[in-house]
Amino acid sequence: MANWSRMSYARLVSAAHTLYTNARANPDIVAEMTEFGYTAPDDYDAGLALLADAHAATRDFSAERADALAATAASDRATDHLQARFIADRRRARRAHPSGTDGYSALHLAGDAPRAEADLIQAAATFYNTLTSRPDLAVPIRRMPSERIAESLALVAAARDADTAQAREDGEAQRASQLRKQAISALRAHAAEMAASAEEALEDHPQLRETLGLLERS
């Protein structure tokens, strides 16, 4: 007897399709299965509906996973762009505002720039917002006109939006993955139960078992 619980998804859908469609179409199988409580065509159509659900859930998951990967790539690009700008500007700010000065403290120039994405975005936002509210701190920094500060804040907003989009897409992909698991589990359980009944109902009919894909080949 086939081990339905360990079948790959590809083998499962193929075996389930053979089981449901061939059983539904064969009057002899229908007659034998009636004694085990299976009614044609409803019970076989129910199996085919579960098969369709598994196909749909798999398609949805593939689409959501692709969206999540695209969102991750977009977030990485936005963060990398911001990081390059922020680190360069922060380096110039440290030269203009050495340790112990008001600017060094106000711009949080101690230590290295954060590497974690959320921390980096927040640190960059604080840095450029401070330069906006304290233009006197921007004056001594080389190549730090107001236009560059505004552009940098736009990069902060883009990175934050991309990070939010990534989190949303990751959540949708996780939900789609869970729905796919549930759909496949329902199909697997239904097909396994019907196959076990068919094995017993058709014990003396190897050709009919073969029609359903249930005959083990030596």
Contacts in CASP RR format, 6 or more apart in sequence:
PFRMAT RR
TARGET T0000
AUTHOR 0000-0000-0000
METHOD contacts of the structure
MODEL  1
MANWSRMSYARLVSAAHTLYTNARANPDIVAEMTEFGYTAPDDYDAGLAL
LADAHAATRDFSAERADALAATAASDRATDHLQARFIADRRRARRAHPSG
TDGYSALHLAGDAPRAEADLIQAAATFYNTLTSRPDLAVPIRRMPSERIA
ESLALVAAARDADTAQAREDGEAQRASQLRKQAISALRAHAAEMAASAEE
ALEDHPQLRETLGLLERS
1 195 0 8 1.000
1 196 0 8 1.000
1 199 0 8 1.000
1 214 0 8 1.000
1 216 0 8 1.000
2 15 0 8 1.000
2 195 0 8 1.000
2 214 0 8 1.000
2 216 0 8 1.000
4 12 0 8 1.000
4 15 0 8 1.000
4 188 0 8 1.000
4 191 0 8 1.000
4 192 0 8 1.000
4 195 0 8 1.000
5 188 0 8 1.000
5 192 0 8 1.000
7 15 0 8 1.000
7 188 0 8 1.000
9 54 0 8 1.000
9 58 0 8 1.000
9 184 0 8 1.000
12 54 0 8 1.000
12 184 0 8 1.000
12 187 0 8 1.000
12 188 0 8 1.000
12 191 0 8 1.000
13 51 0 8 1.000
13 54 0 8 1.000
13 55 0 8 1.000
13 187 0 8 1.000
15 191 0 8 1.000
15 213 0 8 1.000
16 47 0 8 1.000
16 50 0 8 1.000
16 51 0 8 1.000
16 187 0 8 1.000
16 191 0 8 1.000
17 48 0 8 1.000
17 51 0 8 1.000
18 212 0 8 1.000
18 213 0 8 1.000
19 191 0 8 1.000
19 194 0 8 1.000
19 195 0 8 1.000
19 198 0 8 1.000
19 212 0 8 1.000
19 213 0 8 1.000
19 214 0 8 1.000
20 44 0 8 1.000
20 47 0 8 1.000
20 48 0 8 1.000
20 51 0 8 1.000
20 191 0 8 1.000
20 194 0 8 1.000
21 44 0 8 1.000
21 48 0 8 1.000
22 29 0 8 1.000
22 211 0 8 1.000
22 212 0 8 1.000
22 213 0 8 1.000
23 29 0 8 1.000
23 30 0 8 1.000
23 33 0 8 1.000
23 38 0 8 1.000
23 44 0 8 1.000
23 194 0 8 1.000
23 198 0 8 1.000
23 212 0 8 1.000
24 30 0 8 1.000
24 40 0 8 1.000
24 41 0 8 1.000
24 44 0 8 1.000
24 45 0 8 1.000
24 48 0 8 1.000
26 208 0 8 1.000
26 211 0 8 1.000
28 205 0 8 1.000
28 208 0 8 1.000
29 198 0 8 1.000
29 202 0 8 1.000
29 208 0 8 1.000
29 211 0 8 1.000
29 212 0 8 1.000
30 38 0 8 1.000
30 40 0 8 1.000
32 201 0 8 1.000
32 202 0 8 1.000
32 205 0 8 1.000
32 208 0 8 1.000
33 40 0 8 1.000
33 197 0 8 1.000
33 198 0 8 1.000
33 201 0 8 1.000
34 40 0 8 1.000
35 201 0 8 1.000
36 197 0 8 1.000
36 200 0 8 1.000
36 201 0 8 1.000
37 43 0 8 1.000
37 197 0 8 1.000
38 44 0 8 1.000
38 194 0 8 1.000
38 197 0 8 1.000
43 194 0 8 1.000
46 190 0 8 1.000
47 187 0 8 1.000
47 190 0 8 1.000
47 191 0 8 1.000
47 194 0 8 1.000
50 183 0 8 1.000
50 186 0 8 1.000
50 187 0 8 1.000
50 190 0 8 1.000
50 191 0 8 1.000
51 187 0 8 1.000
53 183 0 8 1.000
53 186 0 8 1.000
53 187 0 8 1.000
54 180 0 8 1.000
54 183 0 8 1.000
54 184 0 8 1.000
54 186 0 8 1.000
54 187 0 8 1.000
56 183 0 8 1.000
57 176 0 8 1.000
57 179 0 8 1.000
57 180 0 8 1.000
57 182 0 8 1.000
57 183 0 8 1.000
57 184 0 8 1.000
58 180 0 8 1.000
58 183 0 8 1.000
58 184 0 8 1.000
60 176 0 8 1.000
60 179 0 8 1.000
60 180 0 8 1.000
61 173 0 8 1.000
61 176 0 8 1.000
61 177 0 8 1.000
61 179 0 8 1.000
61 180 0 8 1.000
63 176 0 8 1.000
64 169 0 8 1.000
64 172 0 8 1.000
64 173 0 8 1.000
64 175 0 8 1.000
64 176 0 8 1.000
64 177 0 8 1.000
65 173 0 8 1.000
65 176 0 8 1.000
65 177 0 8 1.000
67 169 0 8 1.000
67 172 0 8 1.000
67 173 0 8 1.000
68 166 0 8 1.000
68 169 0 8 1.000
68 170 0 8 1.000
68 171 0 8 1.000
68 172 0 8 1.000
68 173 0 8 1.000
70 169 0 8 1.000
71 162 0 8 1.000
71 165 0 8 1.000
71 166 0 8 1.000
71 168 0 8 1.000
71 169 0 8 1.000
71 170 0 8 1.000
72 166 0 8 1.000
72 169 0 8 1.000
72 170 0 8 1.000
74 162 0 8 1.000
74 165 0 8 1.000
74 166 0 8 1.000
75 117 0 8 1.000
75 159 0 8 1.000
75 162 0 8 1.000
75 163 0 8 1.000
75 165 0 8 1.000
75 166 0 8 1.000
77 162 0 8 1.000
78 155 0 8 1.000
78 158 0 8 1.000
78 159 0 8 1.000
78 161 0 8 1.000
78 162 0 8 1.000
78 163 0 8 1.000
79 117 0 8 1.000
79 120 0 8 1.000
79 121 0 8 1.000
79 159 0 8 1.000
79 162 0 8 1.000
79 163 0 8 1.000
81 155 0 8 1.000
81 158 0 8 1.000
81 159 0 8 1.000
82 120 0 8 1.000
82 121 0 8 1.000
82 124 0 8 1.000
82 152 0 8 1.000
82 155 0 8 1.000
82 156 0 8 1.000
82 158 0 8 1.000
82 159 0 8 1.000
83 113 0 8 1.000
83 120 0 8 1.000
83 124 0 8 1.000
85 124 0 8 1.000
85 152 0 8 1.000
85 155 0 8 1.000
86 113 0 8 1.000
86 120 0 8 1.000
86 123 0 8 1.000
86 124 0 8 1.000
86 127 0 8 1.000
86 152 0 8 1.000
87 113 0 8 1.000
89 127 0 8 1.000
89 141 0 8 1.000
89 144 0 8 1.000
89 148 0 8 1.000
89 152 0 8 1.000
90 107 0 8 1.000
90 109 0 8 1.000
90 113 0 8 1.000
90 127 0 8 1.000
92 141 0 8 1.000
92 142 0 8 1.000
92 143 0 8 1.000
92 144 0 8 1.000
93 103 0 8 1.000
93 107 0 8 1.000
93 109 0 8 1.000
93 127 0 8 1.000
93 137 0 8 1.000
93 141 0 8 1.000
93 144 0 8 1.000
94 104 0 8 1.000
94 109 0 8 1.000
95 142 0 8 1.000
96 140 0 8 1.000
96 141 0 8 1.000
96 142 0 8 1.000
97 103 0 8 1.000
97 104 0 8 1.000
97 107 0 8 1.000
97 109 0 8 1.000
97 137 0 8 1.000
97 140 0 8 1.000
97 141 0 8 1.000
98 104 0 8 1.000
99 109 0 8 1.000
99 110 0 8 1.000
102 137 0 8 1.000
103 109 0 8 1.000
103 137 0 8 1.000
104 110 0 8 1.000
106 130 0 8 1.000
106 134 0 8 1.000
106 137 0 8 1.000
107 127 0 8 1.000
107 130 0 8 1.000
107 131 0 8 1.000
107 137 0 8 1.000
108 123 0 8 1.000
108 126 0 8 1.000
108 127 0 8 1.000
113 120 0 8 1.000
113 123 0 8 1.000
114 120 0 8 1.000
114 122 0 8 1.000
114 123 0 8 1.000
117 159 0 8 1.000
117 163 0 8 1.000
118 163 0 8 1.000
121 156 0 8 1.000
121 159 0 8 1.000
121 160 0 8 1.000
121 163 0 8 1.000
124 152 0 8 1.000
124 155 0 8 1.000
124 156 0 8 1.000
124 159 0 8 1.000
125 153 0 8 1.000
125 156 0 8 1.000
125 160 0 8 1.000
128 149 0 8 1.000
128 152 0 8 1.000
128 153 0 8 1.000
128 156 0 8 1.000
129 153 0 8 1.000
130 137 0 8 1.000
131 137 0 8 1.000
131 138 0 8 1.000
131 141 0 8 1.000
131 144 0 8 1.000
131 149 0 8 1.000
132 146 0 8 1.000
132 149 0 8 1.000
132 150 0 8 1.000
132 153 0 8 1.000
135 146 0 8 1.000
138 144 0 8 1.000
138 145 0 8 1.000
138 146 0 8 1.000
138 149 0 8 1.000
195 212 0 8 1.000
195 214 0 8 1.000
198 209 0 8 1.000
198 212 0 8 1.000
198 214 0 8 1.000
199 209 0 8 1.000
199 214 0 8 1.000
202 208 0 8 1.000
202 209 0 8 1.000
202 212 0 8 1.000
202 214 0 8 1.000
206 215 0 8 1.000
209 215 0 8 1.000
END
